[in-house]
């Protein structure tokens, strides 16, 4: 009972910060959209019949929102300041790699290799402990394998989120679902750190979702998706909910695994499009041979669907896998 | 709900159960596996290599099964639609 009272008092302390973050990101995004269109920083929304021009690289504002919230939280809660700062550093490194990809387009092998660097802030901070909690087993001490696997974990997490960010609102929507489920898992396992760490990530995502949802007014680009994916994975590691995070992320990991299995590590813009737009503006599976298997391709595999319907199905799948993650946390001995 | 969506939900359950089973299998059968009780570093090293190879084998086999299963479903649904 006292644990839940602690969690509530933490959340109440964080409310002004969350409101500040939401307002700042909201205001900056509305200004950024107008400026980006003026300066020609735009992308084409290929899943609409009229192919609207949408402001690109809005992920910079999202990354600013994360960094602002995490820095202020480290002042509010000095006990776990290294956790907040490690998260901010992971986000900034992944964000810079994403920005480089947006501007100069990195190769399919360069990007994952560079992303390995984003695990360094966690390994070098005092926030990390090499204890992995597994279902049926409980806490395990993996002093060699676990620190090494962090590099792969963060790279896979960031790339998986990047590969699913193809439809309006999908990236922020699934991130909000997964982070919320991690908070519940943290409450179940009695680890309060994730309750401190999650809100400064949820507020900018909620503000960004307002502009990125159907019909999108802004795209995050790789800056937004890579930084969000890397920060979420780092949150799972520092919050000690790694296994639950992996379960919550199953549909996203499935999507990434299918793409890599069929198309290899080629740059995703060079891979054949698995879907096409019908006369009625619905998304349908392509007739071409050798197209990669994707989650969206599987969803529209038997019948063309409207973009919002596809997004709704992805959210349903994510909510389902998040429920499985919560169930998994009950299987971990405390 | 479309049939393919129901299959997707089943796939998520399959992956979840496989993860749980994989963890249980590796921890209870592969980690305690010892080739010989020895203080010789070469034996300890070989023991660790065997465990890692067995774990990689299980994971690789599982991933292949998972991929083939999904590919079959994907191609079948695509052919049915076009």
Interface residues (C-beta under 8 A of the other chain):
Chain A: X134 X135 X136 X137 X140 X243 X246 X247 X250 X251 X254 X257 X258 X261 X284 X285 X287 X293 X295 X297 X298 X299 X301 X302 X303 X313 X317 X320 X321 X324 X328 X331
Chain B: X2 X3 X4 X5 X8 X9 X11 X12 X13 X15 X16 X19 X20 X23 X24 X27 X63 X66 X67 X70 X71 X73 X74 X77 X78 X80 X81 X82
